[in-house]
Amino acid sequence: MVVDLDVYSVGVNQILLVRHGQTAWNAAGRLQGHTDIELDATGRDQALALAKTLGEAGIRRVSSSDLLRARQTATIIAEHLGLPAPDIDPELRERKFGVFEGLTRDECAANHPDAWRAWVAQTGHPPGGEPRDEAIARMQRALSRVLAEGTTLVVSHGGVMRLWLMELLGTTIPIVGNATTYLLDHDGTVFRATLRA
């Protein structure tokens, strides 16, 4: 879901939270995690198309995960808007997927069936992967920090964004598509997310 930027501009206590553009591994359905994959041509086009919708949104600063696909997305947006280079925050990076990294979902199920069943049921994490609660906690820390610093656009990753948003909203949400944007409001105590089609 995408925030309707014709209606919403970014206020003092708001953040636009964006998933990076597409990579070749996204297109192939491979889990990336901490594997550092660059944007493909479609991903660069997605980042530029998003940047072109943000001219009236009042973006003041951009922050990004330290992984290349997010940094490239953030840089394209910042350059198009005439903003300084993005601030880099490693706590915005994707969840580490351990033995699942580089595999498709079918390959995860075939090669690591027990770990995959636990992952799908949200009762465990893959060997070498990051536990759910740790990923949610660091995303919360990072977003709270960038809000305090006046950052208004944050580029992160679909897996960790989805985990954090589901925790926040108390419900399941669909897989986060590349370049999808969410508007986050902070009332001084907690975040709220506005999702628009």
C-alpha atoms as an extended CHARMM CRD file, in Angstrom:
* protein
*
       197  EXT
         1         1  MET       CA              0.0000000000        0.0000000000        0.0000000000  PROA      1               0.0000000000
         2         2  VAL       CA              1.2060000000        3.5000000000       -0.8140000000  PROA      2               0.0000000000
         3         3  VAL       CA              0.5490000000        6.7300000000        1.0100000000  PROA      3               0.0000000000
         4         4  ASP       CA             -1.4440000000        9.1610000000       -1.1450000000  PROA      4               0.0000000000
         5         5  LEU       CA              1.1160000000       11.9620000000       -1.3010000000  PROA      5               0.0000000000
         6         6  ASP       CA             -1.3780000000       14.2750000000       -2.9960000000  PROA      6               0.0000000000
         7         7  VAL       CA             -3.2290000000       14.3430000000        0.3230000000  PROA      7               0.0000000000
         8         8  TYR       CA             -0.4370000000       13.9050000000        2.8600000000  PROA      8               0.0000000000
         9         9  SER       CA              2.5520000000       16.1300000000        3.4020000000  PROA      9               0.0000000000
        10        10  VAL       CA              5.0800000000       15.3070000000        6.0660000000  PROA      10              0.0000000000
        11        11  GLY       CA              4.6050000000       17.1310000000        9.3530000000  PROA      11              0.0000000000
        12        12  VAL       CA              6.9040000000       17.6540000000       12.3190000000  PROA      12              0.0000000000
        13        13  ASN       CA              6.1070000000       14.3340000000       13.9930000000  PROA      13              0.0000000000
        14        14  GLN       CA              5.8470000000       12.2330000000       10.8440000000  PROA      14              0.0000000000
        15        15  ILE       CA              8.0620000000        9.9210000000        8.8110000000  PROA      15              0.0000000000
        16        16  LEU       CA              7.6250000000        8.4370000000        5.3590000000  PROA      16              0.0000000000
        17        17  LEU       CA              8.8910000000        4.8610000000        5.6550000000  PROA      17              0.0000000000
        18        18  VAL       CA              9.9190000000        3.3980000000        2.2840000000  PROA      18              0.0000000000
        19        19  ARG       CA             11.0740000000       -0.0070000000        1.1450000000  PROA      19              0.0000000000
        20        20  HSD       CA             14.0510000000        0.1010000000       -1.2220000000  PROA      20              0.0000000000
        21        21  GLY       CA             13.6500000000       -0.4320000000       -4.9570000000  PROA      21              0.0000000000
        22        22  GLN       CA             13.8550000000       -3.8010000000       -6.6700000000  PROA      22              0.0000000000
        23        23  THR       CA             17.0020000000       -5.9230000000       -6.9340000000  PROA      23              0.0000000000
        24        24  ALA       CA             17.7130000000       -8.9170000000       -9.1460000000  PROA      24              0.0000000000
        25        25  TRP       CA             17.1960000000      -11.1420000000       -6.0980000000  PROA      25              0.0000000000
        26        26  ASN       CA             13.7960000000       -9.5570000000       -5.4450000000  PROA      26              0.0000000000
        27        27  ALA       CA             12.8170000000      -10.2710000000       -9.0340000000  PROA      27              0.0000000000
        28        28  ALA       CA             13.9360000000      -13.9020000000       -8.6300000000  PROA      28              0.0000000000
        29        29  GLY       CA             12.1510000000      -14.2820000000       -5.2770000000  PROA      29              0.0000000000
        30        30  ARG       CA             15.3710000000      -14.8050000000       -3.3060000000  PROA      30              0.0000000000
        31        31  LEU       CA             15.6010000000      -13.7970000000        0.3540000000  PROA      31              0.0000000000
        32        32  GLN       CA             18.3290000000      -11.1930000000        0.7860000000  PROA      32              0.0000000000
        33        33  GLY       CA             18.6180000000      -10.4070000000        4.4760000000  PROA      33              0.0000000000
        34        34  HSD       CA             22.0770000000       -8.9870000000        5.1530000000  PROA      34              0.0000000000
        35        35  THR       CA             23.4100000000      -10.0600000000        1.7350000000  PROA      35              0.0000000000
        36        36  ASP       CA             24.3810000000       -6.7750000000        0.0990000000  PROA      36              0.0000000000
        37        37  ILE       CA             22.6750000000       -6.6720000000       -3.3270000000  PROA      37              0.0000000000
        38        38  GLU       CA             22.4650000000       -3.5580000000       -5.5100000000  PROA      38              0.0000000000
        39        39  LEU       CA             19.3730000000       -2.1680000000       -7.2160000000  PROA      39              0.0000000000
        40        40  ASP       CA             18.6100000000       -3.4110000000      -10.7000000000  PROA      40              0.0000000000
        41        41  ALA       CA             17.3910000000       -1.0980000000      -13.4940000000  PROA      41              0.0000000000
        42        42  THR       CA             13.7800000000       -1.4950000000      -12.3850000000  PROA      42              0.0000000000
        43        43  GLY       CA             14.7470000000       -0.6370000000       -8.8170000000  PROA      43              0.0000000000
        44        44  ARG       CA             16.5190000000        2.5400000000       -9.9020000000  PROA      44              0.0000000000
        45        45  ASP       CA             13.4600000000        3.5100000000      -11.9610000000  PROA      45              0.0000000000
        46        46  GLN       CA             11.2120000000        2.8500000000       -8.9380000000  PROA      46              0.0000000000
        47        47  ALA       CA             13.3530000000        5.0680000000       -6.7210000000  PROA      47              0.0000000000
        48        48  LEU       CA             13.3000000000        7.9120000000       -9.2430000000  PROA      48              0.0000000000
        49        49  ALA       CA              9.5520000000        7.5630000000       -9.8290000000  PROA      49              0.0000000000
        50        50  LEU       CA              8.9820000000        7.7490000000       -6.0700000000  PROA      50              0.0000000000
        51        51  ALA       CA             11.2730000000       10.7760000000       -5.7710000000  PROA      51              0.0000000000
        52        52  LYS       CA              9.2240000000       12.5720000000       -8.4170000000  PROA      52              0.0000000000
        53        53  THR       CA              6.0850000000       12.2000000000       -6.2580000000  PROA      53              0.0000000000
        54        54  LEU       CA              7.7850000000       13.7100000000       -3.1960000000  PROA      54              0.0000000000
        55        55  GLY       CA              8.3820000000       17.2660000000       -4.3760000000  PROA      55              0.0000000000
        56        56  GLU       CA              5.4930000000       18.7180000000       -2.3570000000  PROA      56              0.0000000000
        57        57  ALA       CA              5.7550000000       16.3310000000        0.5960000000  PROA      57              0.0000000000
        58        58  GLY       CA              8.0870000000       18.5650000000        2.6200000000  PROA      58              0.0000000000
        59        59  ILE       CA             10.9320000000       16.0590000000        2.9860000000  PROA      59              0.0000000000
        60        60  ARG       CA             13.6960000000       17.6510000000        5.0620000000  PROA      60              0.0000000000
        61        61  ARG       CA             16.1760000000       14.8230000000        5.5670000000  PROA      61              0.0000000000
        62        62  VAL       CA             16.6560000000       11.2730000000        4.3580000000  PROA      62              0.0000000000
        63        63  SER       CA             17.9570000000        8.3500000000        6.3930000000  PROA      63              0.0000000000
        64        64  SER       CA             18.8180000000        4.8780000000        5.1460000000  PROA      64              0.0000000000
        65        65  SER       CA             19.8630000000        1.3980000000        6.0880000000  PROA      65              0.0000000000
        66        66  ASP       CA             23.5410000000        0.7500000000        5.4810000000  PROA      66              0.0000000000
        67        67  LEU       CA             22.8170000000       -1.9680000000        2.8930000000  PROA      67              0.0000000000
        68        68  LEU       CA             23.5280000000       -0.9690000000       -0.7080000000  PROA      68              0.0000000000
        69        69  ARG       CA             20.0160000000       -1.3910000000       -2.1140000000  PROA      69              0.0000000000
        70        70  ALA       CA             18.5900000000        0.9740000000        0.5090000000  PROA      70              0.0000000000
        71        71  ARG       CA             21.4750000000        3.4620000000        0.2320000000  PROA      71              0.0000000000
        72        72  GLN       CA             21.0720000000        3.6240000000       -3.5420000000  PROA      72              0.0000000000
        73        73  THR       CA             17.3200000000        4.2090000000       -3.2230000000  PROA      73              0.0000000000
        74        74  ALA       CA             17.8420000000        6.9090000000       -0.5950000000  PROA      74              0.0000000000
        75        75  THR       CA             20.5680000000        8.6050000000       -2.6360000000  PROA      75              0.0000000000
        76        76  ILE       CA             18.4050000000        8.7510000000       -5.7720000000  PROA      76              0.0000000000
        77        77  ILE       CA             15.5800000000       10.3360000000       -3.7610000000  PROA      77              0.0000000000
        78        78  ALA       CA             17.8250000000       12.7990000000       -1.9010000000  PROA      78              0.0000000000
        79        79  GLU       CA             19.5910000000       13.9060000000       -5.0940000000  PROA      79              0.0000000000
        80        80  HSD       CA             16.3000000000       14.4220000000       -6.9450000000  PROA      80              0.0000000000
        81        81  LEU       CA             14.9680000000       16.5420000000       -4.0580000000  PROA      81              0.0000000000
        82        82  GLY       CA             18.1910000000       18.5420000000       -3.7310000000  PROA      82              0.0000000000
        83        83  LEU       CA             18.8240000000       17.2710000000       -0.1970000000  PROA      83              0.0000000000
        84        84  PRO       CA             22.1040000000       16.3360000000        1.4970000000  PROA      84              0.0000000000
        85        85  ALA       CA             23.3830000000       12.7820000000        1.2180000000  PROA      85              0.0000000000
        86        86  PRO       CA             21.3330000000       10.3600000000        3.3320000000  PROA      86              0.0000000000
        87        87  ASP       CA             22.2360000000        9.6700000000        6.9390000000  PROA      87              0.0000000000
        88        88  ILE       CA             23.1730000000        5.9890000000        7.3430000000  PROA      88              0.0000000000
        89        89  ASP       CA             21.8010000000        3.9470000000       10.2390000000  PROA      89              0.0000000000
        90        90  PRO       CA             22.7550000000        0.2430000000       10.4280000000  PROA      90              0.0000000000
        91        91  GLU       CA             19.7590000000       -0.4400000000       12.6860000000  PROA      91              0.0000000000
        92        92  LEU       CA             17.4700000000        0.1790000000        9.6930000000  PROA      92              0.0000000000
        93        93  ARG       CA             18.9360000000       -2.8140000000        7.8540000000  PROA      93              0.0000000000
        94        94  GLU       CA             17.0020000000       -5.9190000000        6.8960000000  PROA      94              0.0000000000
        95        95  ARG       CA             16.4910000000       -8.7830000000        9.2730000000  PROA      95              0.0000000000
        96        96  LYS       CA             19.2640000000      -11.3740000000        9.0250000000  PROA      96              0.0000000000
        97        97  PHE       CA             17.8130000000      -14.5190000000        7.4530000000  PROA      97              0.0000000000
        98        98  GLY       CA             20.7180000000      -16.8770000000        8.1810000000  PROA      98              0.0000000000
        99        99  VAL       CA             20.6120000000      -20.1080000000        6.1450000000  PROA      99              0.0000000000
       100       100  PHE       CA             17.6560000000      -18.7580000000        4.1270000000  PROA      100             0.0000000000
       101       101  GLU       CA             19.6670000000      -15.9790000000        2.4910000000  PROA      101             0.0000000000
       102       102  GLY       CA             20.0100000000      -16.4500000000       -1.2600000000  PROA      102             0.0000000000
       103       103  LEU       CA             17.2300000000      -19.0390000000       -1.3790000000  PROA      103             0.0000000000
       104       104  THR       CA             13.6920000000      -18.8210000000       -2.7330000000  PROA      104             0.0000000000
       105       105  ARG       CA             10.8190000000      -19.7140000000       -0.4320000000  PROA      105             0.0000000000
       106       106  ASP       CA             10.4560000000      -23.0900000000       -2.1780000000  PROA      106             0.0000000000
       107       107  GLU       CA             14.1790000000      -23.7590000000       -1.6870000000  PROA      107             0.0000000000
       108       108  CYS       CA             13.9320000000      -22.8060000000        1.9950000000  PROA      108             0.0000000000
       109       109  ALA       CA             11.0580000000      -25.2730000000        2.4450000000  PROA      109             0.0000000000
       110       110  ALA       CA             12.9190000000      -28.0450000000        0.5840000000  PROA      110             0.0000000000
       111       111  ASN       CA             16.3870000000      -27.5200000000        2.1100000000  PROA      111             0.0000000000
       112       112  HSD       CA             15.4290000000      -26.5070000000        5.6740000000  PROA      112             0.0000000000
       113       113  PRO       CA             11.8840000000      -27.8640000000        6.2320000000  PROA      113             0.0000000000
       114       114  ASP       CA             11.8010000000      -27.6670000000       10.0350000000  PROA      114             0.0000000000
       115       115  ALA       CA             13.2620000000      -24.1690000000       10.1480000000  PROA      115             0.0000000000
       116       116  TRP       CA             10.9230000000      -23.0420000000        7.3630000000  PROA      116             0.0000000000
       117       117  ARG       CA              7.8230000000      -24.3690000000        9.1530000000  PROA      117             0.0000000000
       118       118  ALA       CA              8.8650000000      -22.5210000000       12.3210000000  PROA      118             0.0000000000
       119       119  TRP       CA              9.5250000000      -19.3600000000       10.2920000000  PROA      119             0.0000000000
       120       120  VAL       CA              6.1320000000      -19.4550000000        8.5700000000  PROA      120             0.0000000000
       121       121  ALA       CA              4.3910000000      -20.1310000000       11.8930000000  PROA      121             0.0000000000
       122       122  GLN       CA              6.4170000000      -17.2680000000       13.4480000000  PROA      122             0.0000000000
       123       123  THR       CA              7.6010000000      -19.5760000000       16.2260000000  PROA      123             0.0000000000
       124       124  GLY       CA             11.3100000000      -19.5050000000       15.3830000000  PROA      124             0.0000000000
       125       125  HSD       CA             14.0480000000      -18.0460000000       13.2240000000  PROA      125             0.0000000000
       126       126  PRO       CA             16.4020000000      -19.8230000000       10.8140000000  PROA      126             0.0000000000
       127       127  PRO       CA             19.8460000000      -20.9500000000       11.9800000000  PROA      127             0.0000000000
       128       128  GLY       CA             22.0800000000      -17.8830000000       11.8900000000  PROA      128             0.0000000000
       129       129  GLY       CA             19.0610000000      -15.6090000000       11.5930000000  PROA      129             0.0000000000
       130       130  GLU       CA             17.8870000000      -12.7210000000       13.7340000000  PROA      130             0.0000000000
       131       131  PRO       CA             15.1180000000      -13.3630000000       16.2730000000  PROA      131             0.0000000000
       132       132  ARG       CA             11.8380000000      -11.5670000000       15.6110000000  PROA      132             0.0000000000
       133       133  ASP       CA             11.8010000000       -9.5660000000       18.8590000000  PROA      133             0.0000000000
       134       134  GLU       CA             15.3500000000       -8.2930000000       18.3110000000  PROA      134             0.0000000000
       135       135  ALA       CA             14.5320000000       -7.0840000000       14.7890000000  PROA      135             0.0000000000
       136       136  ILE       CA             11.4050000000       -5.2770000000       15.9910000000  PROA      136             0.0000000000
       137       137  ALA       CA             13.2570000000       -3.6460000000       18.8880000000  PROA      137             0.0000000000
       138       138  ARG       CA             16.0830000000       -2.2770000000       16.7470000000  PROA      138             0.0000000000
       139       139  MET       CA             13.6220000000       -0.9430000000       14.1500000000  PROA      139             0.0000000000
       140       140  GLN       CA             11.7600000000        0.8490000000       16.9470000000  PROA      140             0.0000000000
       141       141  ARG       CA             15.0240000000        2.3330000000       18.2470000000  PROA      141             0.0000000000
       142       142  ALA       CA             16.0660000000        3.4640000000       14.7820000000  PROA      142             0.0000000000
       143       143  LEU       CA             12.7400000000        5.1060000000       13.9160000000  PROA      143             0.0000000000
       144       144  SER       CA             12.5610000000        6.8460000000       17.2950000000  PROA      144             0.0000000000
       145       145  ARG       CA             16.0870000000        8.1430000000       16.7950000000  PROA      145             0.0000000000
       146       146  VAL       CA             15.5460000000        9.4600000000       13.2700000000  PROA      146             0.0000000000
       147       147  LEU       CA             12.2930000000       11.1220000000       14.3340000000  PROA      147             0.0000000000
       148       148  ALA       CA             14.1780000000       12.9480000000       17.0960000000  PROA      148             0.0000000000
       149       149  GLU       CA             16.8120000000       14.0190000000       14.5510000000  PROA      149             0.0000000000
       150       150  GLY       CA             14.1940000000       15.5160000000       12.2520000000  PROA      150             0.0000000000
       151       151  THR       CA             14.4940000000       12.9160000000        9.5020000000  PROA      151             0.0000000000
       152       152  THR       CA             11.3260000000       12.7160000000        7.4500000000  PROA      152             0.0000000000
       153       153  LEU       CA             12.0320000000        9.9430000000        4.9310000000  PROA      153             0.0000000000
       154       154  VAL       CA             13.5190000000        6.5940000000        5.8900000000  PROA      154             0.0000000000
       155       155  VAL       CA             14.5510000000        3.8660000000        3.4500000000  PROA      155             0.0000000000
       156       156  SER       CA             14.5770000000        0.3730000000        4.9310000000  PROA      156             0.0000000000
       157       157  HSD       CA             13.6480000000       -3.1990000000        3.9830000000  PROA      157             0.0000000000
       158       158  GLY       CA             10.4740000000       -5.2000000000        3.4940000000  PROA      158             0.0000000000
       159       159  GLY       CA             11.0180000000       -7.9480000000        6.0440000000  PROA      159             0.0000000000
       160       160  VAL       CA             11.9110000000       -5.7730000000        9.0280000000  PROA      160             0.0000000000
       161       161  MET       CA              9.3520000000       -3.1200000000        8.0380000000  PROA      161             0.0000000000
       162       162  ARG       CA              6.5960000000       -5.7450000000        7.8940000000  PROA      162             0.0000000000
       163       163  LEU       CA              7.5580000000       -7.2030000000       11.2830000000  PROA      163             0.0000000000
       164       164  TRP       CA              7.5900000000       -3.7800000000       12.9210000000  PROA      164             0.0000000000
       165       165  LEU       CA              4.3220000000       -2.6810000000       11.2980000000  PROA      165             0.0000000000
       166       166  MET       CA              2.5430000000       -5.9020000000       12.2990000000  PROA      166             0.0000000000
       167       167  GLU       CA              3.6970000000       -5.4050000000       15.8880000000  PROA      167             0.0000000000
       168       168  LEU       CA              2.5330000000       -1.7900000000       15.7860000000  PROA      168             0.0000000000
       169       169  LEU       CA             -0.8430000000       -2.5110000000       14.1780000000  PROA      169             0.0000000000
       170       170  GLY       CA             -1.5130000000       -5.8070000000       15.9490000000  PROA      170             0.0000000000
       171       171  THR       CA             -2.4850000000       -7.5090000000       12.7020000000  PROA      171             0.0000000000
       172       172  THR       CA             -1.0000000000       -9.3060000000        9.7230000000  PROA      172             0.0000000000
       173       173  ILE       CA             -0.1990000000       -7.1600000000        6.7000000000  PROA      173             0.0000000000
       174       174  PRO       CA              0.7590000000       -8.2080000000        3.1700000000  PROA      174             0.0000000000
       175       175  ILE       CA              4.3600000000       -8.5850000000        2.0480000000  PROA      175             0.0000000000
       176       176  VAL       CA              5.7760000000       -5.0950000000        1.5260000000  PROA      176             0.0000000000
       177       177  GLY       CA              6.4230000000       -4.3690000000       -2.1530000000  PROA      177             0.0000000000
       178       178  ASN       CA              9.4820000000       -2.5660000000       -3.4550000000  PROA      178             0.0000000000
       179       179  ALA       CA              9.2470000000        1.2350000000       -3.1570000000  PROA      179             0.0000000000
       180       180  THR       CA              6.0740000000        0.9720000000       -1.0490000000  PROA      180             0.0000000000
       181       181  THR       CA              5.5670000000        3.9640000000        1.2620000000  PROA      181             0.0000000000
       182       182  TYR       CA              3.9260000000        4.2090000000        4.6990000000  PROA      182             0.0000000000
       183       183  LEU       CA              3.1430000000        7.3940000000        6.5990000000  PROA      183             0.0000000000
       184       184  LEU       CA              4.0590000000        7.1480000000       10.2880000000  PROA      184             0.0000000000
       185       185  ASP       CA              2.6610000000        9.5860000000       12.8410000000  PROA      185             0.0000000000
       186       186  HSD       CA              4.1230000000        9.9500000000       16.3250000000  PROA      186             0.0000000000
       187       187  ASP       CA              1.9680000000       11.4590000000       19.0710000000  PROA      187             0.0000000000
       188       188  GLY       CA              4.8330000000       11.9420000000       21.5070000000  PROA      188             0.0000000000
       189       189  THR       CA              4.4620000000        8.4410000000       22.9130000000  PROA      189             0.0000000000
       190       190  VAL       CA              3.7990000000        5.9180000000       20.1650000000  PROA      190             0.0000000000
       191       191  PHE       CA              3.8450000000        5.6160000000       16.3890000000  PROA      191             0.0000000000
       192       192  ARG       CA              0.7370000000        5.1250000000       14.2840000000  PROA      192             0.0000000000
       193       193  ALA       CA              0.8120000000        4.0050000000       10.6570000000  PROA      193             0.0000000000
       194       194  THR       CA             -1.4870000000        5.2550000000        7.9200000000  PROA      194             0.0000000000
       195       195  LEU       CA             -1.6310000000        2.8930000000        4.9600000000  PROA      195             0.0000000000
       196       196  ARG       CA             -3.1960000000        4.1560000000        1.7570000000  PROA      196             0.0000000000
       197       197  ALA       CA             -3.8870000000        2.2720000000       -1.4600000000  PROA      197             0.0000000000
